[in-house]
């Protein structure tokens, strides 16, 4: 707690700022030296300050290239007195995004690592392997410091496994959401050592699918270091992640203690494991892992899971086949009835999904998106009740008109079998796709089938007795309990993400879809009750009433999406950049220049809720795309243009900014190369953060450059994006581009733009920007900075 309070007291720690490069570094070194002085004789502690320079390409955010210079890493090695050949790495980052103290992301992890170092160093028991603690100073610059360490530091060669400590929320339980690749023994180490386990292969496969716009240092160690590891992150209360509210007082001591208990135990386990030295020998496929209500973790090799899945599916299909084949004289009739129930169930699911998504689209179109952001229950009352009502209504009408005068017990039985068939097919398909998450389907096949076999006689008796219901519920307890536990975890992660996922994706459609799927899953083995009970009228009326009332209230705007509640804020994120832009032609003449404050809302609503507070934000100053300039001529700090609609942004005219430390851009040389190629060499100096945008003209192509591995990586849309950052001091940035050019290129062969971003210091906020920030309502979190944009044609 003391470590955490002192780190966050420094304030925002942006790469290149004195707060990050001097104050935070000095504090960490001071604490590490104090720990070193009190360590026992059985250990040896070595400390190194690394300031690497390098570049790499990454397919995150549509693909871009990153260049860093003189950033900071603090590396501490705790090893036995006689040294160690192999090591396990523990990684945190002490930098933060601008304008936030970054308590959860990631100061608390660095505080935990300091305490673990302190605890291990005072132990009288020697370790078998070394533990390397990396306090990296440039993770928020898209994983630069970890790349500098794993590709350039001499200690990196000894690392055989790693634990990465991250955050996607503020406090709570830390979730293991990535492991491996293909290292079951690492999961087994977590299972054996962690005192408070919380892990899910479902979270791993969701995260690695790319649908969450985030990444961690795990990717760098995996892809550039070929090292297996475990990725943990706090996921609770993601509403205030990367905001000014991410303060140390919001992280409960229980959360810190829990994380420390787990990570210390796992690190000790790995540092004394014989398997660590030969970790590469234990790469033999993926592993299925999931915790059971946080009590313990079940883990087994994916190949074992595949066998279990196929056996479970085969038993289910065998059961269904036996049902169809008895009596033999009615095989065709039985088969027809089963496939009719199967088809009706699927058609009902599709109809329900379409209906609820239509409601979500309607809510989005009328401007009431995110009404549930602060009031989560609204999403359940709106979309959950609509889904349940539609499911029940269709089956009720089917029972009344399609299955008129048919035996109720027979219908209940046949629709149970239809659900079992759906789950068995899903289990087979998902297993065939190689997804470890198929274990969820196994639960939904195995337990209902066992339940059916146990109470088979009850199904054939007339009426839904209390005994039957109790036995049925008991048999379904495990899959339903786990599914609700899993659904809540996913809800907890995804709901806050919808407030920072850009203006392109309608969050109501995403959340409504998730609620519908959850409702369909949870109702799949209760649909048969619709055919067993006498009437569903009361249930339908109740659900419809709740839905209708909620929809009316949502349409009226009573549920405001955002909250400034001091105890539990749920702010709207707004980014403001006071920008001065200059566009030049092939001869270097200025063809256009302007200045304005570019305003970007980070969710689907854009800044529609803010415009009433700033009347001058009218339709005449909507952001326009400069078609001839890369990335629309706008100073994107990262290539996230595909996540935002310019019609939801504003460019408010403002005076020109004149930075104290302006950018200097110089063409060093232009060389004709073989095969109709031209090499352009440049020198750039400026603030700690700059963005480079490149667009080859028609007929030209960017064939190579001095960045990354030499092969240019284009972003979505075809332009090239380079993210640059440096520490406190750095020499000018030199780079070259090589382009193939057509014989005739009167309008040049390439447009190149450079943006300078001022995230701290005197240049960060102009008087006009400060005045506008003060006018924003208190339910917003605004991140503002100044920047310049210069376009050149060569």
Beta strands, then each sheet from edge to edge (+ up, - down):
strand 1: 43-50
strand 2: 54-58
strand 3: 64-69
strand 4: 73-80
strand 5: 87-93
strand 6: 130-136
strand 7: 159-167
strand 8: 174-180
strand 9: 228-234
strand 10: 287-292
strand 11: 296-301
strand 12: 572-584
strand 13: 590-601
strand 14: 650-653
strand 15: 664-673
strand 16: 677-685
strand 17: 689-696
strand 18: 701-705
strand 19: 720-726
strand 20: 733-740
strand 21: 750-758
strand 22: 780-793
sheet 1: 1+ 4- 6+ 5+ 7+ 9+ 8-
sheet 2: 2+ 3- 19- 17+ 21- 22+ 12+ 13- 14+
sheet 3: 10+ 11-
sheet 4: 15+ 16- 20+ 18-
end
